[in-house]
Amino acid sequence: MSSPDPRKAADLLERIRSQVETLAPPVAAFEKGIRDTPFRVLISVLLSSRTRDPVTLAASTRLFSLAADPETMARLNREQVEGAIFPVGFYRRKALRILEISRSLTGMDGRVPEDVDTLMSLPGVGRKTANLVRSLAFGIPEVAVDIHVFRISRRLGWSLGKTPGDVETDLKRLFPQELWNRINRVLVGFGQTLCLPRRPRCAECAIHTECAWYKALKESSSTQESC
């Protein structure tokens, strides 16, 4: 596969964004609903793993009605946190992580750090979560690679990376820094509405004729039909 063209990639990203915005993907409401404070961004992103965005947003709202800052959150007991965030995926484990993070931040004057390494030193915070917090809470240019970004980047031929880290590196090379913060929201929305993991809605997609994965799928179907 030839190297992707940066200008074409930027054009495709904009065309995807234009179409996806008309479909009101869950990620748009989720991001809008959690941007109150860096602490809420951090905890909400942590809750979002393996959980649909509407469920995460509702859980975050319930939890932050009990405690809106690390100091108050750290005084809750585990049962209170579990009750507020249920039914997010792995809610018991996440409740423990939330309390551990809150205690850690209390020792940092209650401030969520901007530095990626310090963020990743917090319990349960990996690279994707750290990058999303930097992007959503602080406006720092970052590329957060979740399952949607990983899948779609490979389908479009933007990356052949086999790990999220590889895909992040490829996307940062392909796109100018001013577009980095747009990538996650656009591709997550795309993955939630059109470019689904199974049975993607290719016929409805504005860029399907320029999608490397779609072209390969059509070529494979044509080959099988001619045999």
N, C-alpha and C positions, 0 to 999 in steps of 0.2 A: 504494500500500500504506500502511495506517495505521501509526503508530508502535507498536512493540512495547510491551507492558505489562510493566514491571519485575517485578511480583509473579508474573505468569504465566510469565515467562522463568525466574525463580528456581525456580518449581515444576517446570517442564519439565526444568531442569538436574538437579534432585534426582531426578526420576523416571528420567531417563536414567542417572544414576549408580547408582541402585539396581538397574536391570536389567543394566547393563554389568558391575558387580562380580561378578555370578553367572556371567559368561562368561569370566572370567580373561583379559582382553585382554593382549597382549604388553607394552604400555606399563607395566602395573602391575609386572611382574617387572623390567623394564628400570630403572624409577625406583628401585625398592627395591635393586637391585644396584649402583647407581652412587653412592649417597649417602655413601660413606666420607669423602670430603674434598671441599672446593670445587674443588680441582684435578682430581680424577677426574670430578666433575660437568661441568666445563668441557670437558675433552677428550672425554668420552663423548658429550656433546651435539654437539660438533663432528663426531664420527665418525658420528652418527646420520643426518646429511643424506643423502637418497637411499639409505637402507639400512634393512632391516627390523630391528626392535628386538632379536630374538634374536641376529642376526648381530653387531649392534653390541655387545651385552653380552658375547658371547664374545670379540670382538676387544679390548674394553676390559680384560677380565680377563687376557688374554694380555699385553697391553702393560704393565699395571700390575704384573704379576709381574716384569717387567724393571726398571721404574723407577716409584716411587710418588710422587716429588716433582719439581718443575721442575728442580732442580739436577742430579739423577741423570738425568732424561729428556734434558736438554740435552747430556749426554755420550754419548748413544747416536748411532750413525751412521744415516743415512737408510735403509740396507738393513735394519737391525735393526727399525726402526719399521715399515717396509713389510711385512716378514715377519710381524710380530706382528698387524697390523691387517687384512691380507688375509683375506677378500675384500670388505671394505666398499667401497661405491661411491667411485670417484675416490681410491683408497687412496694412490697416489703423491703426488697433490697434498696430501692430508690429512697424510701423513707429514711433508712439508715444513712445513706450517702448525704441526703439533704441535711440531716442533723450534724454529721461530721463536717460537711462544708461550712455550715453556719458557725460551728465552734471555731473552725480554722479562721474564718473571716473575722470573727469577733476579736481574734488575736492580731488582726491586721487593721485595727480601727474600723472594722465593719465595711471596708472598701473592697470591691471586686477588682482584682489586679488586671491591668491591660496587657502585661507581658505574657507571651504565649507559654513560656517555660513555667512561670509561676502559676498560671491557670492550670496547666497540666499537672502541677504538683498537688492540686486539690483532689480529694477522694472521688473517684469515678469520672474524672474529667479527662477525656482523650483528645486527640488532635481535632477531630471534627467539631466537638463541643467548644473547644477553645477558639477555633477559628470563627465559629458562628457568633460567639460572645464578642469577640473583637470586632466583627463586622456589624452586628446588630446593635450592640450597646455603645460602642465607641467610634464607629464609622471608620475603622482601620481597614484598609484594603486586604481582603483575605479570600481564599477559595475553600469553602467547606465542602468536602466530598462525602455525601451520604449515599445510600443505595441508588437513589434516582440519578444523581449526578454521575456516579460511577457507571451505571448501565447506559445512560443516554450518551455520555461522552464517547464510550466505546462504539455504540451504534452509529454515531455520526462520523466516526473515524477521527475524532479529535485526540484520542489517546488509545494506545494499545496496552496501557499499564495493567498489571495484574493485581495491584494493591491500591487502596485509596491514596496512599502517599505518592505512588507513581503517577496516578491520574492528576493529583493536585499539582505536581511538578510540571506535567505536560500542559495543563491548562494555564498555568502561570507563564509559561513560555509562549503559548499561543496567543493569549489575550493581553491587551494593554492593562496596566494596573487599574485604570479608572473603571474598567468593566468587571473587575474581580468580584466585587460585592453584589453584582447583579446575577452572576452565574448560578448561585445556589437557588435563589428564589425563583428564577425563570425555569430552571431545569426541574426543580422539585414540582412546581406547578404543572409543567409539561408532563412529568411522570405520573402525576395524580389524575390528569384529565385525558390525555391522548396517548402518550408514549408509555403505555402500561407494561408491566413486566410480562404479562401473558395477554394474548389477543390485543395487541396495540391497535388503535383506531387509525391506521395508516391512511385510509381513504379520506379521512376528514382532516388530515394534517396538512398544513400550508406548505411544508417543506419536504414532503415525502419523496418527491422526484429527485431531490438532491441528497437524500439520506443514504449513506454507504450501506447500512444494514438492509434497508428496503431494496436497494438495487441488487444486492447479493441474494436476497430472498427471491426476487423475481427471476433472476438468472438461474437459480437452482430449480425453481418451478418449471421454467421453460425447458431446461435440460431434461428433467424427469418426464415431461410431456412428450418430448421428441424421441425418447428411448422406446 
